Amino acid sequence: MMIRNWIDSPLGTTVASAAVASGLALLVALFTSIPSHGPPSRALSSQVELLIRMEVFFTTLNLVLLVALAVIYVQLYRDLPNKYTASLLVLSLALLLYAGASNPVVHNVLGFRPRPNIGAFVFLPDFFIGVAILVLLYQSQT
């Protein structure tokens, strides 16, 4: 019974949402093919491939969390249609578009190759955006 109460709390719901989103993002990151950059015969080094997979993980995680946040904000806007809730909805949709446009899987689907100058700082902004999304997700349930 205590676990059920914890899961129904805002923190429990946020942790459960993050766990489900992390699982989906991990599956996408592990099972997506990463194309090489440059000539087709040129293969990616394992270090660059790992960095691209990390970027895929964080951008996919953000994408899934933002879908959940947008659903919450749509429900909130239906209950309280005002400028503030409309701006929250627009903010979540803008971040959703950012997460989709920055995801290497989307680049691959659209026929673009990964950036050749990739490093650890490529996925760090996505990590920090993910933390901000989790805060918004938690706050939207309190």
N, C-alpha and C positions, 0 to 999 in steps of 0.2 A: 504494500500500500504506500509506503514511504517513497519507493522508486516511482510509482505512478504520479504522486504529487510533485516530485521533482521534475519529471518529464513534462508535466502540464504547466510548470512555471516558465516564465520568460527565458531564464537562463537555460533550462533544460531543453526547451524548444529550439533555442539558438544553437546549442551544442548538437542536438540531433540533426538540425538542418545542415550545420557545418560538416557533420560526419557523413551524411548522405551525399552532400555536394563533393566532399573530398574523395569519396569512393568512386563516384562517377568521373571526376576529373582524373583520378589515378588510372582508371580503365582507359579513358581517352588518351592520356599521355603515354601509357605503356603500349597500346595497340594501334597507334596511328603511325603510318609510315612517314618518315621524315625525308624529303627529297634533298639531294645534294645541291650545293650552290655552284655556280660556274658551269663548266662543260659537263655534259651528262656522265662522262667517264670518271669525273673527279668525285671521290667519296668524302664524306664528312669524317673528321676525326671523332673519336669516341667522346672526347671532352666537349666538343661543340654540339654533338648530338645530345649529350646529357643536358647542356644548357638550354637547348631548344625544347627538349622534353619538359624541363622545369618551367619554361615559359608557357608551354601548352597546358601544363597542370594548373598554374596559377590563373591564367586567363580563362580556362574552362571552369575552374572553381568560382571565379568572380561571375562568370556568365550564369551559372546555375543559381548562385546566391542572389544575383540581381533579378532573375526571373521570380524567385520566391518573394523578394522584396517588392517587386512591381505588383505582384498579385495582392500582397498585403495593402499596398498603397491604393490600388484600384478599389478594394473593398472599403478602405477608409474614405476614399473620395465619394463612394456611393452613399456612405452613412453621413459624411460631413462635406458636402460640396462647397468648398470655399477656396480662396486664392492660395492659402497655405498648403492645403492638401493637394491642390492641382500642381503647385510648384514642386512638392515632394514627388509626385508622379512623373513630372517632366524630368526632374533630376535623376530618378531611377532609370527612366528610359534613355536619357543621354549617356549615363554610365553603362547601360546595357549595350548601346551602340558602340561605345568605346571598347568594351570587353570583346565584342564580336569582331570589331575591326583590327584589334591588336592580337588576335589569336592566330598563331601560325597554321593551324588546321584550316581556318578560313582562307588564309593566303594560299595554301596548297590547293584547296578546292577551286579557287578562282584562277589558278595557274601561275601564281607567283612563287618564286623560290625563296628560301630563307636568306636573311641578311648575312653577308660574309663577315661583318665585323661585330660578332656577337660576343658578349661577355656577361659577367655576373650582374652588372648593373642593368641589363635588359629586363630581367624579371623582378628586380627589387621594387620598382614602382607598382607593379601588379600585386606584389605581396602587401605593400602598404595600403593600396586601395582595398584589398581583401579585408584587412583589419578594419578599415573605415566602414565597409559594407556590413561586417559583423556587428559593429557598434550600432549602425542604423537599424539592422534587423532586430537586435535586442531592444533598442529604444522604441521601436514600432509596436512592441508587444507589451510594454509596461503601461 
